[in-house]
């Protein structure tokens, strides 16, 4: 195994260990402190940015391994079409092609599982943040004085990456749009009344008492 595929394998093992750490049951207070630290640490943010770049390179390796598997499959199909003495003479070459097929498939599965597990980790992390934030809100509504504070604010900010945060932003945007429409409607109504008064004055019609 080459060096970069060895690094991909090490990353896959690290992802599996991190996934197990995320799903391990632990007390709510400890979990809240842990995820508050993770979501607010600038060092963790830099590591996440570096991992995104790393996964781009792994995606390139995955595409290259898929291409290699396809080419090996074509070579094997051509070797099967050969018959008799030609096939016997090409026996050693076919063994080499089979070995290359094995290594290409191994690299493809390695890169593919690493990328797939990265997506699972990202989604699991976001869901845990949403669950912690909702538990904080439930405790706050039930009158638990220990709930809230800076930890809740950080978890809420981190949870905005999820679907609930996006829905809240959309509701705020719609409320602002409704306020703008109300102001525009009031301005148009005032302008209509002013133009109506001017029309009555210019027409010589006395303005009726309202």
MODELLER restraints for C-alpha pairs under 7 A, 6 or more apart:
rsr = mdl.restraints
at = mdl.atoms
rsr.add(forms.Gaussian(group=physical.xy_distance, feature=features.Distance(at['CA:8:A'], at['CA:111:A']), mean=6.95, stdev=0.5))
rsr.add(forms.Gaussian(group=physical.xy_distance, feature=features.Distance(at['CA:9:A'], at['CA:110:A']), mean=6.84, stdev=0.5))
rsr.add(forms.Gaussian(group=physical.xy_distance, feature=features.Distance(at['CA:12:A'], at['CA:114:A']), mean=5.26, stdev=0.5))
rsr.add(forms.Gaussian(group=physical.xy_distance, feature=features.Distance(at['CA:15:A'], at['CA:117:A']), mean=6.98, stdev=0.5))
rsr.add(forms.Gaussian(group=physical.xy_distance, feature=features.Distance(at['CA:19:A'], at['CA:121:A']), mean=6.35, stdev=0.5))
rsr.add(forms.Gaussian(group=physical.xy_distance, feature=features.Distance(at['CA:32:A'], at['CA:132:A']), mean=6.82, stdev=0.5))
rsr.add(forms.Gaussian(group=physical.xy_distance, feature=features.Distance(at['CA:36:A'], at['CA:151:A']), mean=5.94, stdev=0.5))
rsr.add(forms.Gaussian(group=physical.xy_distance, feature=features.Distance(at['CA:36:A'], at['CA:154:A']), mean=6.15, stdev=0.5))
rsr.add(forms.Gaussian(group=physical.xy_distance, feature=features.Distance(at['CA:36:A'], at['CA:155:A']), mean=6.08, stdev=0.5))
rsr.add(forms.Gaussian(group=physical.xy_distance, feature=features.Distance(at['CA:38:A'], at['CA:44:A']), mean=6.30, stdev=0.5))
rsr.add(forms.Gaussian(group=physical.xy_distance, feature=features.Distance(at['CA:39:A'], at['CA:158:A']), mean=6.20, stdev=0.5))
rsr.add(forms.Gaussian(group=physical.xy_distance, feature=features.Distance(at['CA:40:A'], at['CA:154:A']), mean=6.81, stdev=0.5))
rsr.add(forms.Gaussian(group=physical.xy_distance, feature=features.Distance(at['CA:55:A'], at['CA:115:A']), mean=6.91, stdev=0.5))
rsr.add(forms.Gaussian(group=physical.xy_distance, feature=features.Distance(at['CA:58:A'], at['CA:111:A']), mean=6.20, stdev=0.5))
rsr.add(forms.Gaussian(group=physical.xy_distance, feature=features.Distance(at['CA:61:A'], at['CA:111:A']), mean=6.95, stdev=0.5))
rsr.add(forms.Gaussian(group=physical.xy_distance, feature=features.Distance(at['CA:62:A'], at['CA:108:A']), mean=5.54, stdev=0.5))
rsr.add(forms.Gaussian(group=physical.xy_distance, feature=features.Distance(at['CA:62:A'], at['CA:111:A']), mean=5.27, stdev=0.5))
rsr.add(forms.Gaussian(group=physical.xy_distance, feature=features.Distance(at['CA:62:A'], at['CA:112:A']), mean=6.33, stdev=0.5))
rsr.add(forms.Gaussian(group=physical.xy_distance, feature=features.Distance(at['CA:65:A'], at['CA:104:A']), mean=5.65, stdev=0.5))
rsr.add(forms.Gaussian(group=physical.xy_distance, feature=features.Distance(at['CA:65:A'], at['CA:107:A']), mean=6.13, stdev=0.5))
rsr.add(forms.Gaussian(group=physical.xy_distance, feature=features.Distance(at['CA:65:A'], at['CA:108:A']), mean=5.06, stdev=0.5))
rsr.add(forms.Gaussian(group=physical.xy_distance, feature=features.Distance(at['CA:66:A'], at['CA:108:A']), mean=6.00, stdev=0.5))
rsr.add(forms.Gaussian(group=physical.xy_distance, feature=features.Distance(at['CA:68:A'], at['CA:104:A']), mean=6.11, stdev=0.5))
rsr.add(forms.Gaussian(group=physical.xy_distance, feature=features.Distance(at['CA:69:A'], at['CA:101:A']), mean=6.08, stdev=0.5))
rsr.add(forms.Gaussian(group=physical.xy_distance, feature=features.Distance(at['CA:69:A'], at['CA:104:A']), mean=5.48, stdev=0.5))
rsr.add(forms.Gaussian(group=physical.xy_distance, feature=features.Distance(at['CA:69:A'], at['CA:105:A']), mean=6.23, stdev=0.5))
rsr.add(forms.Gaussian(group=physical.xy_distance, feature=features.Distance(at['CA:72:A'], at['CA:97:A']), mean=6.56, stdev=0.5))
rsr.add(forms.Gaussian(group=physical.xy_distance, feature=features.Distance(at['CA:72:A'], at['CA:101:A']), mean=5.76, stdev=0.5))
rsr.add(forms.Gaussian(group=physical.xy_distance, feature=features.Distance(at['CA:126:A'], at['CA:159:A']), mean=6.66, stdev=0.5))
rsr.add(forms.Gaussian(group=physical.xy_distance, feature=features.Distance(at['CA:126:A'], at['CA:162:A']), mean=6.21, stdev=0.5))
rsr.add(forms.Gaussian(group=physical.xy_distance, feature=features.Distance(at['CA:129:A'], at['CA:155:A']), mean=6.32, stdev=0.5))
rsr.add(forms.Gaussian(group=physical.xy_distance, feature=features.Distance(at['CA:129:A'], at['CA:158:A']), mean=6.88, stdev=0.5))
rsr.add(forms.Gaussian(group=physical.xy_distance, feature=features.Distance(at['CA:129:A'], at['CA:159:A']), mean=5.41, stdev=0.5))
rsr.add(forms.Gaussian(group=physical.xy_distance, feature=features.Distance(at['CA:130:A'], at['CA:159:A']), mean=5.20, stdev=0.5))
rsr.add(forms.Gaussian(group=physical.xy_distance, feature=features.Distance(at['CA:133:A'], at['CA:152:A']), mean=6.60, stdev=0.5))
rsr.add(forms.Gaussian(group=physical.xy_distance, feature=features.Distance(at['CA:133:A'], at['CA:155:A']), mean=5.84, stdev=0.5))
rsr.add(forms.Gaussian(group=physical.xy_distance, feature=features.Distance(at['CA:133:A'], at['CA:156:A']), mean=5.86, stdev=0.5))
rsr.add(forms.Gaussian(group=physical.xy_distance, feature=features.Distance(at['CA:136:A'], at['CA:147:A']), mean=5.79, stdev=0.5))
rsr.add(forms.Gaussian(group=physical.xy_distance, feature=features.Distance(at['CA:136:A'], at['CA:148:A']), mean=6.51, stdev=0.5))
rsr.add(forms.Gaussian(group=physical.xy_distance, feature=features.Distance(at['CA:136:A'], at['CA:152:A']), mean=6.63, stdev=0.5))
rsr.add(forms.Gaussian(group=physical.xy_distance, feature=features.Distance(at['CA:139:A'], at['CA:147:A']), mean=6.06, stdev=0.5))
rsr.add(forms.Gaussian(group=physical.xy_distance, feature=features.Distance(at['CA:140:A'], at['CA:147:A']), mean=5.58, stdev=0.5))
rsr.add(forms.Gaussian(group=physical.xy_distance, feature=features.Distance(at['CA:140:A'], at['CA:148:A']), mean=6.77, stdev=0.5))
rsr.add(forms.Gaussian(group=physical.xy_distance, feature=features.Distance(at['CA:159:A'], at['CA:165:A']), mean=6.42, stdev=0.5))
rsr.add(forms.Gaussian(group=physical.xy_distance, feature=features.Distance(at['CA:160:A'], at['CA:166:A']), mean=6.39, stdev=0.5))
rsr.add(forms.Gaussian(group=physical.xy_distance, feature=features.Distance(at['CA:200:A'], at['CA:206:A']), mean=6.63, stdev=0.5))
rsr.add(forms.Gaussian(group=physical.xy_distance, feature=features.Distance(at['CA:200:A'], at['CA:207:A']), mean=6.30, stdev=0.5))
